[in-house]
């Protein structure tokens, strides 16, 4: 370990103790002119999604409160840009990296450089794959996200009740399936969780997929793009236009995709399909209140930032971060110790206590 890094680690310990004593505001602000404050590089994927903006802001605020210097960068979904940003953080002497990857398989080389410089790496929300150099993973229970999405679809269709118990509704219900981006490990986990719920009902004929497209490779949405999802949905419309077949539901993995699907199918007329979602984006919450999108999965990015920041603080203090999962997330090189938070389903029935009363949004936002 270099002398500079040893001094920064020592500074981190002092700052951590000061924060514990309630003196974080006096411990030194981001950009401390002395240069002694530990430098934390935060690499986020994009500003095109409101949730990633919130993630970056939450991380910045909480790291600032500990007196760390923060380099927050967004790569706008361009992998070479994210690699270049990480390389610059390494060059600048970062003491820790928090990385929300664009492509979970594309960072092996640059992370090897970080590891060679003794810089610990926290994979944020999206698991970084194929790298032995990821130290910890902070995320939500992604399998559970998929289960919640599928269950909400069934609830909206009346196939299960509010407790998840099977009703007497026989079907068949016509549904289409959408998945997330194939370069994001979470997308596969969401899909597998959802299909663990839906596959038995597809096999029994309660659910019918008129397009026949059920495999992940067929339904994945590159870049989580609403435009890409709308293009695919447009190709499916002839299955429902003038055929007598009503589109009853759509499994959607993300709110931006959900809104694009709803806009695309609105021209069919009649009752909108039941559409799931994820991230509790403000526009989708408004859509839920308006009776359009059926549900979303809420993941409190404030809590996720707390987990990631606590991991960084522990690593800089020379202690072991708290984890609650050491078996699930194999990135192809190692099982990455993880802390998983619980996601929560949001519908028109509970958005007020979950999102408004918790302070995530204000009533006036809606």
C-alpha positions in Angstrom: 0.0 0.0 0.0 1.4 3.4 -0.9 2.1 6.0 1.7 -0.5 8.3 0.2 -3.1 5.5 0.5 -2.1 4.7 4.1 -2.5 8.4 5.0 -5.9 8.4 3.4 -7.0 5.3 5.2 -5.9 6.8 8.5 -7.8 9.9 7.6 -10.9 7.8 6.9 -10.7 6.3 10.3 -10.5 9.7 12.0 -13.4 10.9 9.9 -15.4 7.8 10.7 -14.9 8.2 14.4 -15.9 11.9 14.1 -19.0 11.0 12.3 -19.9 8.4 14.9 -19.6 11.1 17.5 -22.0 13.2 15.6 -19.3 15.5 14.3 -19.5 14.6 10.6 -20.3 18.2 9.7 -16.9 19.2 11.2 -14.9 16.4 9.8 -14.2 18.0 6.5 -16.3 18.7 3.4 -16.1 17.3 -0.1 -13.2 18.8 -1.9 -11.2 19.6 1.3 -8.3 21.8 0.4 -5.9 19.8 2.6 -6.2 16.8 0.3 -6.4 14.4 3.3 -10.1 13.5 2.9 -10.5 10.0 1.3 -11.5 10.2 -2.3 -14.4 8.0 -3.3 -15.2 7.5 -7.0 -18.8 7.0 -7.8 -19.5 5.8 -11.4 -23.2 5.8 -12.3 -24.6 4.6 -15.7 -26.9 7.3 -16.9 -29.0 10.4 -16.3 -31.8 9.3 -18.6 -33.5 7.5 -15.7 -34.7 9.4 -12.7 -33.8 6.6 -10.3 -30.1 6.8 -11.3 -30.0 10.5 -10.8 -31.5 9.9 -7.3 -28.9 7.2 -6.6 -26.0 9.5 -7.5 -27.4 12.3 -5.4 -28.0 10.1 -2.4 -24.5 8.7 -2.6 -23.0 12.1 -3.0 -24.9 13.5 0.0 -24.2 10.6 2.4 -20.5 10.4 1.4 -20.2 14.2 1.8 -21.7 13.9 5.3 -18.7 11.6 6.3 -16.3 14.2 5.0 -15.1 12.2 2.0 -14.2 13.8 -1.3 -16.5 12.5 -4.0 -16.0 12.2 -7.7 -19.5 11.5 -9.1 -19.6 10.7 -12.8 -22.4 9.6 -15.2 -21.4 7.7 -18.4 -24.8 8.2 -20.3 -25.0 4.5 -21.2 -21.7 4.5 -23.0 -19.3 1.8 -21.9 -16.0 3.3 -23.1 -17.0 6.5 -21.3 -17.5 4.6 -18.1 -14.2 2.8 -18.5 -12.4 6.1 -19.1 -14.1 7.7 -16.0 -13.0 4.8 -13.8 -9.5 4.9 -15.2 -9.3 8.6 -14.4 -10.6 7.9 -10.8 -7.8 5.4 -10.4 -5.2 7.9 -11.8 -6.5 10.5 -9.4 -5.8 8.2 -6.4 -9.3 7.1 -5.5 -9.4 5.2 -2.2 -12.7 3.3 -3.0 -15.0 2.9 -6.0 -18.7 2.5 -6.1 -19.8 1.3 -9.6 -23.2 1.1 -11.1 -22.2 -0.7 -14.3 -23.7 0.0 -17.7 -22.5 -3.4 -19.0 -21.9 -5.8 -16.2 -19.4 -7.8 -18.3 -17.3 -5.0 -19.7 -15.3 -3.7 -16.7 -12.9 -6.6 -15.9 -9.8 -4.8 -17.3 -10.3 -1.5 -15.5 -11.2 -3.1 -12.2 -8.0 -5.2 -12.4 -6.2 -1.9 -12.5 -8.1 -0.7 -9.4 -7.3 -3.9 -7.6 -3.6 -3.5 -8.5 -3.8 -0.1 -6.9 -5.4 -1.6 -3.7 -8.7 0.2 -4.4 -11.7 -1.6 -3.0 -14.7 -1.9 -5.3 -18.4 -1.9 -4.4 -20.7 -3.1 -7.1 -23.8 -1.0 -6.9 -27.3 -2.4 -7.7 -26.1 -4.1 -10.9 -23.7 -7.0 -10.3 -20.4 -6.6 -12.1 -19.6 -9.9 -13.8 -16.5 -11.8 -14.8 -14.2 -9.9 -12.5 -12.5 -11.4 -9.4 -11.8 -7.9 -8.2 -15.4 -6.9 -7.0 -15.2 -6.8 -3.2 -18.9 -6.3 -2.2 -22.3 -6.0 -3.8 -25.1 -3.7 -2.6 -28.5 -4.3 -4.2 -32.1 -5.4 -3.6 -33.4 -8.9 -3.6 -33.7 -9.0 -7.4 -35.3 -12.4 -7.5 -38.0 -11.0 -5.3 -38.5 -8.0 -7.6 -39.4 -10.4 -10.4 -41.7 -12.4 -8.2 -43.5 -9.2 -7.2 -43.8 -8.1 -10.8 -45.4 -11.4 -11.8 -47.6 -11.6 -8.8 -48.9 -8.1 -9.4 -49.7 -9.0 -13.0 -51.7 -12.0 -11.7 -53.5 -9.8 -9.1 -54.4 -7.3 -11.7 -55.8 -10.1 -13.9 -57.7 -11.6 -11.0 -55.8 -14.9 -11.1 -54.6 -14.5 -7.5 -56.1 -12.4 -4.7 -54.4 -9.7 -2.6 -52.7 -12.5 -0.5 -51.4 -14.3 -3.5 -53.8 -17.1 -3.2 -55.2 -18.6 -6.5 -58.7 -17.6 -7.3 -61.3 -19.4 -9.4 -60.6 -17.3 -12.5 -60.1 -19.9 -15.2 -58.6 -17.7 -18.0 -57.2 -17.9 -20.5 -55.7 -14.5 -20.2 -53.6 -13.2 -23.1 -50.3 -11.6 -21.9 -47.0 -10.5 -23.4 -43.7 -10.6 -21.7 -40.9 -8.0 -21.6 -37.5 -8.3 -19.9 -34.7 -5.9 -19.2 -31.3 -5.3 -20.9 -29.2 -8.5 -21.6 -26.0 -6.7 -20.5 -27.5 -6.1 -17.0 -27.2 -9.2 -14.7 -30.3 -8.0 -12.8 -32.5 -8.3 -15.9 -31.9 -12.1 -15.9 -32.6 -12.4 -12.2 -35.8 -10.4 -12.5 -36.9 -12.6 -15.4 -36.2 -15.8 -13.6 -38.0 -14.6 -10.5 -41.1 -13.6 -12.6 -41.1 -16.8 -14.7 -41.0 -18.9 -11.5 -44.5 -17.5 -10.9 -45.8 -17.4 -14.5 -44.5 -20.6 -16.1 -46.8 -23.0 -14.3 -49.8 -20.9 -15.3 -48.6 -20.7 -18.9 -48.1 -24.4 -18.9 -51.6 -25.0 -17.6 -53.2 -22.6 -20.1 -54.5 -20.0 -17.6 -52.1 -17.6 -19.3 -51.5 -17.5 -23.0 -48.7 -15.7 -24.8 -50.1 -15.0 -28.4 -46.7 -14.0 -29.7 -45.1 -17.2 -28.4 -42.2 -15.1 -27.1 -41.3 -16.2 -23.6 -37.5 -16.9 -23.7 -35.3 -14.2 -22.2 -33.4 -13.7 -25.5 -36.6 -13.0 -27.3 -38.1 -10.5 -24.9 -35.0 -8.7 -23.6 -35.0 -4.9 -24.1 -31.5 -3.5 -24.9 -30.5 -0.6 -22.7 -33.8 -0.8 -20.8 -35.0 1.5 -23.6 -38.6 2.6 -23.8 -38.2 3.2 -27.5 -36.9 -0.3 -28.1 -39.8 -1.7 -26.1 -42.3 0.4 -28.0 -40.9 -0.9 -31.3 -41.3 -4.5 -30.2 -44.8 -3.8 -28.9 -45.7 -2.3 -32.2 -44.7 -5.5 -34.0 -47.1 -7.4 -31.7 -50.1 -5.2 -32.2 -51.4 -7.2 -35.3 -52.0 -10.1 -32.9 -54.7 -8.0 -31.3 -56.0 -5.6 -33.9 -59.2 -7.0 -35.4 -58.5 -10.5 -34.2 -61.0 -10.6 -31.3 -58.0 -11.2 -29.0 -57.7 -8.8 -26.1 -54.3 -8.0 -24.6 -55.0 -8.6 -20.9 -51.6 -8.0 -19.4 -48.0 -7.2 -19.9 -45.1 -8.2 -17.7 -42.8 -5.1 -17.8 -39.5 -5.0 -15.9 -39.1 -1.2 -15.6 -41.3 1.9 -15.5 -39.8 3.5 -18.5 -40.7 0.4 -20.5 -44.1 0.3 -18.9 -45.0 3.8 -20.0 -43.9 3.2 -23.5 -45.9 0.0 -23.7 -49.0 1.7 -22.4 -48.6 4.5 -25.0 -48.2 2.0 -27.8 -51.2 -0.2 -26.9 -53.6 2.7 -26.1 -54.5 2.8 -29.8 -56.1 -0.6 -29.5 -59.0 0.9 -27.6 -60.9 -0.7 -24.9 -59.5 -1.5 -21.5 -55.8 -1.1 -21.0 -53.9 -4.2 -20.1 -52.5 -4.8 -16.6 -48.9 -3.5 -16.8 -46.3 -4.1 -14.1 -43.1 -2.0 -13.6 -40.2 -1.1 -11.4 -38.4 1.8 -9.7 -41.4 3.9 -8.7 -40.5 6.7 -11.1 -42.7 9.7 -10.6 -44.3 9.6 -14.0 -45.3 6.0 -13.4 -46.7 6.7 -10.0 -48.8 9.4 -11.6 -49.8 6.8 -14.2 -50.8 4.4 -11.4 -52.9 7.1 -9.7 -54.6 7.8 -13.1 -55.5 4.2 -13.5 -53.1 3.4 -16.4 -50.1 1.5 -15.2 -51.1 -1.1 -12.7 -48.1 -1.4 -10.4 -44.5 -0.7 -9.8 -41.8 -2.1 -7.5 -40.4 0.4 -5.1 -36.7 0.3 -4.3 -35.7 3.0 -1.8 -32.5 4.4 -3.3 -31.9 6.2 0.0 -31.5 2.9 1.7 -29.4 1.4 -1.0 -27.0 4.4 -0.8 -26.8 3.9 2.9 -25.7 0.3 2.4 -23.1 1.2 -0.2 -21.8 4.1 1.9 -21.6 1.9 5.0 -19.6 -0.6 2.9 -17.2 2.1 1.8 -16.8 3.4 5.3 -16.0 -0.1 6.6 -13.5 -0.8 3.9 -11.7 2.5 4.5 -11.7 1.9 8.2 -10.2 -1.5 7.7 -13.2 -3.5 8.9 -15.6 -6.0 7.3 -18.7 -4.5 5.8 -22.0 -6.0 6.9 -23.6 -8.5 4.5 -26.7 -10.7 4.5 -26.0 -13.0 1.5 -22.9 -14.9 0.8 -24.3 -17.6 -1.6 -26.5 -16.1 -4.3 -24.5 -13.7 -6.4 -21.8 -15.6 -8.4 -20.4 -13.2 -10.9 -18.6 -16.0 -12.9 -15.3 -15.5 -11.0 -16.4 -15.5 -7.4 -19.5 -15.4 -5.1 -19.6 -11.7 -4.2 -20.6 -11.0 -0.6 -23.8 -9.0 -0.8 -26.3 -6.9 1.2 -29.8 -7.2 -0.2 -32.6 -4.9 0.6 -36.3 -5.8 0.4 -38.3 -4.3 -2.5 -42.0 -3.4 -2.1 -44.9 -3.6 -4.5 -46.8 -0.3 -5.1 -50.3 0.0 -6.5 -53.0 2.6 -6.3 -54.1 1.0 -3.0 -50.9 1.7 -1.1 -48.8 4.4 -2.9 -49.7 7.0 -0.3 -48.3 5.3 2.8 -45.4 3.8 0.9 -44.2 6.7 -1.2 -45.7 9.9 0.3 -45.7 9.2 4.1 -42.2 7.8 3.8 -41.0 11.1 2.3 -39.9 9.6 -0.9 -42.2 11.9 -2.8 -44.4 14.8 -1.6 -48.1 14.9 -2.3 -47.6 17.9 -4.5 -45.3 16.0 -6.8 -48.3 14.0 -7.9 
